[in-house]
Amino acid sequence: MYSRVTLLEVDTLRIDMDDAVALFRESVVPALREHDGYEGSLVLTTPEGKGMILTLWATEEAAAASAAFAAGEVERFMTLFRAPPGRDHYEVAYAELPSVSVGEA
């Protein structure tokens, strides 16, 4: 399994962090689900607007193939960030995750 990590800082004067997460869940996640190899995502936040989005991919190729989509999504929401987000890719060496979904609408 492979991952893409996006570190970001939301401009909380423009959008509340809960609203930003809802926008990701309602707008970005459905599009991610259409990409071959998409395995899921985690969104971590702080009240101050810092966040990390971790998307999980079945293969390195699937993660790489989704990079153009990710760049387009970051560009689409650029006005919500304090600075351009940073991105990196990792191989998932170990994972232990709960079997429940958090934040489902």
RAQUIUR-V656987 format. One record per residue. N is the residue number from 1. RES is the residue in three letters. PHI is phi in whole degrees, -180 to 180 (NA if undefined). Layout:
n:N res:RES phi:PHI
n:N res:RES phi:PHI
//
This chain:
n:1 res:MET phi:NA
n:2 res:TYR phi:-129
n:3 res:SER phi:-138
n:4 res:ARG phi:-119
n:5 res:VAL phi:-113
n:6 res:THR phi:-119
n:7 res:LEU phi:-99
n:8 res:LEU phi:-146
n:9 res:GLU phi:-137
n:10 res:VAL phi:-78
n:11 res:ASP phi:-79
n:12 res:THR phi:-71
n:13 res:LEU phi:-79
n:14 res:ARG phi:-93
n:15 res:ILE phi:-151
n:16 res:ASP phi:-68
n:17 res:MET phi:-59
n:18 res:ASP phi:-62
n:19 res:ASP phi:-68
n:20 res:ALA phi:-64
n:21 res:VAL phi:-66
n:22 res:ALA phi:-62
n:23 res:LEU phi:-62
n:24 res:PHE phi:-62
n:25 res:ARG phi:-63
n:26 res:GLU phi:-87
n:27 res:SER phi:-107
n:28 res:VAL phi:-89
n:29 res:VAL phi:-58
n:30 res:PRO phi:-59
n:31 res:ALA phi:-71
n:32 res:LEU phi:-60
n:33 res:ARG phi:-61
n:34 res:GLU phi:-82
n:35 res:HIS phi:-85
n:36 res:ASP phi:-59
n:37 res:GLY phi:90
n:38 res:TYR phi:-68
n:39 res:GLU phi:-114
n:40 res:GLY phi:143
n:41 res:SER phi:-151
n:42 res:LEU phi:-126
n:43 res:VAL phi:-124
n:44 res:LEU phi:-113
n:45 res:THR phi:-138
n:46 res:THR phi:-122
n:47 res:PRO phi:-62
n:48 res:GLU phi:-80
n:49 res:GLY phi:107
n:50 res:LYS phi:-78
n:51 res:GLY phi:-153
n:52 res:MET phi:-139
n:53 res:ILE phi:-111
n:54 res:LEU phi:-117
n:55 res:THR phi:-104
n:56 res:LEU phi:-112
n:57 res:TRP phi:-133
n:58 res:ALA phi:-65
n:59 res:THR phi:-137
n:60 res:GLU phi:-62
n:61 res:GLU phi:-65
n:62 res:ALA phi:-65
n:63 res:ALA phi:-64
n:64 res:ALA phi:-66
n:65 res:ALA phi:-65
n:66 res:SER phi:-87
n:67 res:ALA phi:-62
n:68 res:ALA phi:-64
n:69 res:PHE phi:-61
n:70 res:ALA phi:-60
n:71 res:ALA phi:-62
n:72 res:GLY phi:-66
n:73 res:GLU phi:-68
n:74 res:VAL phi:-61
n:75 res:GLU phi:-62
n:76 res:ARG phi:-62
n:77 res:PHE phi:-109
n:78 res:MET phi:-54
n:79 res:THR phi:-68
n:80 res:LEU phi:-90
n:81 res:PHE phi:-101
n:82 res:ARG phi:-75
n:83 res:ALA phi:-152
n:84 res:PRO phi:-59
n:85 res:PRO phi:-65
n:86 res:GLY phi:-99
n:87 res:ARG phi:-133
n:88 res:ASP phi:-154
n:89 res:HIS phi:-124
n:90 res:TYR phi:-141
n:91 res:GLU phi:-86
n:92 res:VAL phi:-81
n:93 res:ALA phi:-86
n:94 res:TYR phi:-160
n:95 res:ALA phi:-148
n:96 res:GLU phi:-136
n:97 res:LEU phi:-122
n:98 res:PRO phi:-68
n:99 res:SER phi:-92
n:100 res:VAL phi:-112
n:101 res:SER phi:-94
n:102 res:VAL phi:-107
n:103 res:GLY phi:80
n:104 res:GLU phi:-69
n:105 res:ALA phi:-85
//
